[in-house]
C-alpha cells in the first residue's frame, strides 16, 4: 500500500509538472506581430500561429489600410517559423495599416484583435495626381450612375466631396452627387467611387421631379477636381483636374452577353482572349467579375486589359493556352455605365428586385484550337 501511495503521488507530481511545461509553452507561443523592412520593402510578420497551409491563412488574419472593409492584396508565406504577409503593392507613408485577426483561429485572446502600423515619412512628400477618370468617353448618357477617379498615390479619406464639383458652364450643379458618410475607396486608397445622386437619375422620384436630372441631354459639363485635395502623406495634388463631356440620351437597356463578340486564342500561344461589347461597361467591374476556367475546371491566371472606351476586354494568360473548351464565367451583377446589370435594369421596382433571384454567373464557352 505504501508503494502504491508513493506511485500515485509521483504520478500526480509528474502530471502537474507536465501541465506547467505545457502551459509555459502555450504562453511562449503568444502571437507577435511586426512590420519588417528589408532593402526598402515591407512585409508583415506574425509569429506564434499554428502550422497550416498558406492558402488557409487569410481566414485567420488579413491586412487592411486604415478602416477599410476590403483587405489588401498580397501573399502569405512561411518564413523562419513565422508567417509573412507580403503586400502586392508598396506601402505608403502617412497611412495606417491594420493586421486584423478573426475568430476562425480559435484563440479567444486574438478574436477581433487589431495591430496598427505606419511607415515613417522620409524626405519631402511627392504630390499625387489624377491618373485617370472612368468612364473615359467624352459622350456620356444622361442617367450615368458613377465616376471612378484614379490617383497616382493613396489619398486622404474624409474630404473627397469638398474637392469635387460638377459644372455646367460656370454654374455649379447643386446636389449632383451622393455624399456617403463612408467614402468608397479601394484597398489602396487610390480609386474613389463617385456616385451621381440616384434621386436625380430615377424617373418619378421627388428629387428628379423637383430639380430635374443632374445631367441633361444635349448639354456640356465639366467634372472638376480641386488641387487642394491632400494625399495620405499630406501633399496636395500637383494640379487641378478637369474632365469635359457632353450628355447623350439615357440608357435603360441591360447588357446582352449573347451579343458580345469573342475572339479565341490559338493553343500553345499567349495570345489574348478578346471580348467586344455592344456598349461601354463598368470599368472597375470588368477588372474583377470575369473569370476563365480551363477544361478541367481550374481557373486560368492572367492579366486583364480594358480599352476602346470600356467596350473591349482582353485577357492574356500567364501560361500558354491549352487546347480544348474553356469557360468564361461572367457575374450577372456586371453593369453598364448606368447601373443596368445583366440580371436587371437599374430602375427596377424594389418588390421586383426582391422577388427575382437569378443565378450569380453565366458561362460563355469558347474553344482554343
Secondary structure, 3 states (H helix, E strand, C coil): CHHHHHHHHHHHHHHHHHHHHHHHHHHHCCCEEEEEEECCEEEEEEECCCCCCHHHHHHCEEEEECCCCCCCCEEEEEECCEEEEEECCCCCECCEEEEEECHHHCCHHHCCCEEEEEECCCCCCCCCCEEEEECCCCEEECCCCEEEEEECCCECCCCHHHCEEEEECCEECCCCECCCCCCCECCCCCEEEEEECHHHCCCCCHHHHHHCCCCCCCCEEEEEECCCCEECCCCECCCCEEEEEEEECCCCCCCCHHHCEEECCCCCCCCCEEEECCCCECHHHHCCCEEEECCCCCECCEEEEEECCCCEEEEEECCCCCCEEEEEEEECCCEECCCCECCCCCCCCHHHHHHCCCCCEEEEEEEEC
